[in-house]
Amino acid sequence: MVEGTNFFLILFVGALLLATWVRMSVTHRSLRTAIESRAAQQSSEAEAEATIAQMVTQVSQVADEVNEALSSRTVALEELLRHADRAVTTLGDRGVSGRLVAPGKPFPGGRSTLDDFAEMRRLAESGMNTAEIAQQMHRGREEIRLVLDIATGRDGSDTPTTTNGGIQGEST
């Protein structure tokens, strides 16, 4: 009977060891799958972080380029304003009649020079020619032409001398 008890005891311990081994094997596979999944997730997160860092660098470079472009355009506009101020002074020294104002001073009616400049561009973009704009804004055609040439970056050398029925400096 002792032998029979030992046999069942050995059988029971063997079954217990087999069950433990199966459970450990299942747990091992489950943990390995979880670890591989976590590694893939970390890899994906690392790739996302690298992509975001690259995008931030690119946005920073574009911002620097835009800032540089704005700075250079600001310098160009300041030079154009100095040139316009010299031209107005020269015209005033020559006794040319017309409405001259000091730089930075508003035009009569309380509107600033920037407001008038914007209005001239808006009217030109709506299809009005320089004579119509000059008449509506009570300004000279040459003043309108000069402002529009500056606004479009032209130096005035390509402006036709006679168009629209022979009116000088007029464009349609």
GIPE-V610226 format. One record per residue. N is the residue number from 1. RES is the residue in three letters. OMEGA is omega in whole degrees, -180 to 180 (NA if undefined). Layout:
BEGIN
[[N | RES | OMEGA] [N | RES | OMEGA]]
END
This chain:
BEGIN
[[1 | MET | 177] [2 | VAL | 179] [3 | GLU | 179] [4 | GLY | 179] [5 | THR | 178] [6 | ASN | 180] [7 | PHE | 179] [8 | PHE | 178] [9 | LEU | 178] [10 | ILE | 178] [11 | LEU | 180] [12 | PHE | 179] [13 | VAL | 178] [14 | GLY | 178] [15 | ALA | 178] [16 | LEU | 178] [17 | LEU | 179] [18 | LEU | 179] [19 | ALA | 178] [20 | THR | 179] [21 | TRP | 179] [22 | VAL | -180] [23 | ARG | 178] [24 | MET | 180] [25 | SER | 178] [26 | VAL | 179] [27 | THR | 179] [28 | HIS | 179] [29 | ARG | 180] [30 | SER | 179] [31 | LEU | 179] [32 | ARG | 178] [33 | THR | 179] [34 | ALA | 180] [35 | ILE | 179] [36 | GLU | 178] [37 | SER | 179] [38 | ARG | 178] [39 | ALA | 178] [40 | ALA | 179] [41 | GLN | 178] [42 | GLN | 177] [43 | SER | 179] [44 | SER | 178] [45 | GLU | 179] [46 | ALA | 177] [47 | GLU | 179] [48 | ALA | 178] [49 | GLU | 179] [50 | ALA | 179] [51 | THR | 179] [52 | ILE | 179] [53 | ALA | 178] [54 | GLN | 179] [55 | MET | 178] [56 | VAL | 178] [57 | THR | -180] [58 | GLN | 179] [59 | VAL | 178] [60 | SER | 178] [61 | GLN | 179] [62 | VAL | 178] [63 | ALA | 177] [64 | ASP | 179] [65 | GLU | 179] [66 | VAL | 179] [67 | ASN | 179] [68 | GLU | 179] [69 | ALA | 178] [70 | LEU | 179] [71 | SER | -179] [72 | SER | 178] [73 | ARG | 177] [74 | THR | 177] [75 | VAL | 180] [76 | ALA | 179] [77 | LEU | 177] [78 | GLU | 178] [79 | GLU | 177] [80 | LEU | 178] [81 | LEU | 177] [82 | ARG | 179] [83 | HIS | 179] [84 | ALA | 178] [85 | ASP | 178] [86 | ARG | 180] [87 | ALA | 179] [88 | VAL | 178] [89 | THR | 179] [90 | THR | 179] [91 | LEU | 179] [92 | GLY | 179] [93 | ASP | -180] [94 | ARG | 178] [95 | GLY | 179] [96 | VAL | -179] [97 | SER | -180] [98 | GLY | -177] [99 | ARG | 179] [100 | LEU | 177] [101 | VAL | 178] [102 | ALA | 180] [103 | PRO | 178] [104 | GLY | 179] [105 | LYS | -180] [106 | PRO | 173] [107 | PHE | 177] [108 | PRO | -178] [109 | GLY | 174] [110 | GLY | 180] [111 | ARG | -179] [112 | SER | 179] [113 | THR | 178] [114 | LEU | 177] [115 | ASP | 179] [116 | ASP | 179] [117 | PHE | 180] [118 | ALA | 179] [119 | GLU | 178] [120 | MET | 179] [121 | ARG | -179] [122 | ARG | 180] [123 | LEU | 178] [124 | ALA | -180] [125 | GLU | 178] [126 | SER | 175] [127 | GLY | 179] [128 | MET | 177] [129 | ASN | -174] [130 | THR | -180] [131 | ALA | -180] [132 | GLU | 179] [133 | ILE | 180] [134 | ALA | -180] [135 | GLN | -178] [136 | GLN | -176] [137 | MET | -180] [138 | HIS | 179] [139 | ARG | 176] [140 | GLY | 180] [141 | ARG | -179] [142 | GLU | 177] [143 | GLU | 179] [144 | ILE | -180] [145 | ARG | -180] [146 | LEU | 180] [147 | VAL | -179] [148 | LEU | 176] [149 | ASP | 178] [150 | ILE | -178] [151 | ALA | -179] [152 | THR | 177] [153 | GLY | 178] [154 | ARG | 180] [155 | ASP | 178] [156 | GLY | -177] [157 | SER | -180] [158 | ASP | 178] [159 | THR | -180] [160 | PRO | -178] [161 | THR | 177] [162 | THR | 175] [163 | THR | 175] [164 | ASN | 176] [165 | GLY | 175] [166 | GLY | 178] [167 | ILE | -174] [168 | GLN | 176] [169 | GLY | -175] [170 | GLU | 174] [171 | SER | -178] [172 | THR | NA]]
END
